[in-house]
Amino acid sequence: MTIQRFETGPRMSQVVVHGNTVYLAGVVAGTAADKSVTEQTQDILSIIDGHLAKAGTDKSKLLSATIYITDMKTFGEMNAVWDGWVSAGNTPARATVEAKLAAPQYNVEIMVVAAK
């Protein structure tokens, strides 16, 4: 089976497609870094939409999601955005973990796997 990689760097690829499965690296906010959890989550989900489209799929085909937040007190704030974005009836298996992220300006990181 062919493996496709998008936005590949020396350490990782942002998107990897193997067969009919699409793997995204952890996505953090771009323009919303240092902003609220709400704004970071909105930014991240927009980036995820773009990555999935590039791989020929969309959020209705999500299989799993892992969400990292720096403070579990913001779980509800992040979920308010997630719940408005995720495809109704097509919700993925999901885990949310409190963790220290790679840089202090990030409060949310989301990694997903989707089918094509």
Protein Blocks (a to p, Z undefined) as FASTA:
>chain_A
ZZddehiafkbcfbdcehjaccddddddfklgoiafklmmmmmmmmmmmmmmmnopafkl
cfbdcdddfbfklmmmmmmmmmmmpcghiaccddddddddfbfkbcbdcdddddZZ
